[in-house]
């Protein structure tokens, strides 16, 4: 009996012990945010517990405490492990069931829902964070900014970590910037604001929900101790950001040559040197730089060269900006070793990319470069004087610091035959020009007056009466010789026109109606004068009625004579020229003219609408088109020239920009902005017009010349001539009227001033050289100078034409599509109109 009792007690004891061993989750201290506690009762963890993996959740061990409670002689040992739970999304965290290893064996931990011990609203009052994309709708491959913003209450004395957790996938992102810390007042509470910045790229079109960022910071939740020995109680809290949605749009249908580059890029090509001998290295450097999706850009466009070169192509050098993933410069140097003498053309090359700012595909072209290879040069025998070969790298470095060189004059080609006579057409005189300008407007005025006169005559209310009087005279002339059969018709015609003449508007007028009209005629100037008695017309009307409708009542023999006398006495007012200026006759045509002018002005305004606004928006193509329209109307608008050069420079069209900048400098050299941009454009193009090469770094003569344009210096030269002539005339006058030293001194000063001004003007005009000619042009794009104006004849002689060359345009062909250039060395040749820029016209 005792044995069974002891066995039962032991069994109950072990059952109680076994029941007391458990592991469970419980909420953490109410003063600690986002903390859950793993409780071990009557057991202890065997090593670090292996917690389950929960997507988007991180467990951070905070601390461990142990305690023993004795209740009714029963001891309970408890081990508490506290974990900070950080989740990418706000709200409860579902922790699945798992098994933990303890000193009593494996124990099961039931599933648990970890709810923050404080409400979310209270957590938001302590700290909040959010992800702020630069735009919520972007193109695939577009680089755009992304900010992470954290705001924490200053009253909690937050200690913010300089790093945070964020999974960028599926985006490609740069490293986050250093935190930018500011303080603001929100609702009467001071808050600490921290901003981190980065740039990202979405590769494929889709609608993305960004991953939330999780930031761990320490906040003060209370104090330890009392009085002067108290210390702040700091607890860790995990702040989870929102998850903004991003729309990634697919790119439009791509053109040929598009390799996937999205952004803004600049493609440049350099060749050093452009003149070499056989066997000397030529370095062709291609550089692609800009901001875009560089991780997806494979490399530079392929280059083609003649088989007369041996090619050494090293690997391209990719250099990102410091700390930047999407700002990269890609440089590739190809060393060409010529094996034959000749002239070779390298390029142009194109690079197609998608510009997300404009939503269009853009093609960047490099300049076509010409390389001249001469026969090999034999080295001299002496050592020190022996020419040294320059390495490609050194040549490229030297080219970087080389000032713009004057454009080369084209090589000689057969010139045009001379004409049979020496006579040439003289320029149009000033009066002839004024006459030709005034003639169209004079013709327009005459045409306008003719239209007004014609309308005034047609709308004259007395015109029907004058025409009726003319018809009456013809009718009476026919009645004098008419037969009896013709007489009735003529009498009816007479009555009809007589009623019109006297303004009798009745369908069947009576003789007494003429007396009523005669009474009104005294007060009116628009009807026959009272000199013609109404009684005579009434009698004539009555006799005509009896002859037409009476029974055998013949027309009196003297009726025609009396009718002619009455008609002669009926004087109708003639056309008054003052009616020409009535609004109904003149203003309709004025209104038509005004409407036409307004329409033309509207069309012109639409064509040149706000180029500055288009330039500010980055639409450089529209700005270029608008400024070109302005130059068509006013070729000497130097502001439009300068602005057009800026728009071309923005599009990486350096030679064209330099040509327009040259025209702006020649037209208005006193403006500092024009001077600066001229030097800048020349440096970017690498060449400058030979006559103006001294204006890049001006000397004394160029500094003098820049004080005025060539046209203004010509006016100054004319003024100098008048001044000198006036001084001489004063000397002559002084000689005839008696010599006086004062007069002679004034005359001498005038002559000296005139000579000095003339010398300055001549020197300044000479400094401009060919650019001072009204028919001067500059080559905007490298091309070919042809001996005849056609591209169809492949047997003609041609010569390369360098950008920046300046010449005189002396002939045109095919409506101006071809222009003949004459250079200072006498060389002539034909180029297409679009390859040159006139400086003045």
Secondary structure, 3 states (H helix, E strand, C coil): CHHHHHHHHHHHHHHHHHHHCEEEEEECCCCCCCEEEEEEECCCECCCCCCCCCCCEEEEEEEEEEEEEEECCEEEEEEEEEEEEEECCCCCEEECCEEEEECCEEEEECCEEECCCCCHHHHHHHEEEEEEECCCEEECCCEEEEEEEEEEEHHHCCEECCCCECCCCCCEECCCCCCEEEEEEECCEEEEEEEEEEEEECCCCEEEECCCCEEEEEEEEEEECCHHHCEEEEEEEEEECCCCEEEEECCCCCCCCEEEEEEEEEEEEEEECCEEECCCEEEEEEEEEEEECHHHCCCCCCCCCCCCEEEEECCCEEEECCCCCCEEEEEEEEEEEECCCEEEEECCCEEEEEECCCCEEEEEECCCEEEEEECCCCCCCCCCCCCCCCCHHHHHHHHHCCCCEECCCCCCCCCCCCCCCCCCCCCCCHHHHHHHHHHHHHHHHHHHHHHHHHHHHHCCCCHHHHHHHHHHHHHHHHHCCCCHHHHHHHHHHHHHHHHHHCCCCCCCCCCCHHHHHHHHHCCCCCCCCCCCCHHHHHHHHHHHHHHHHCCCCCCCCCHHHHHHHHHHHCCCCCCCHHHHHCHHHHHHHHHHHHHHHHHHHHHHHHHCCCHHHHHHCCCHHHHHHHHHHHHHHCCCCHHHHHHHHHHHHHCCCHHHHHHHHHHHHHHCCCCHHHHHHHHHHHHHHCEECHHHHHHCCCCHHHHHHCCCCHHHHHHHHHHHHHHHHHHHHHHHHHHHHCCCHHHHHHHHHHHHHHHHHHHHHHHHHHHHHHHHCCCEEEECCCEEEECCCCCCCCCCCEEEECCCCEEEEEEEECCCCEEEEECCCCCEEEEEHHHEEECCC
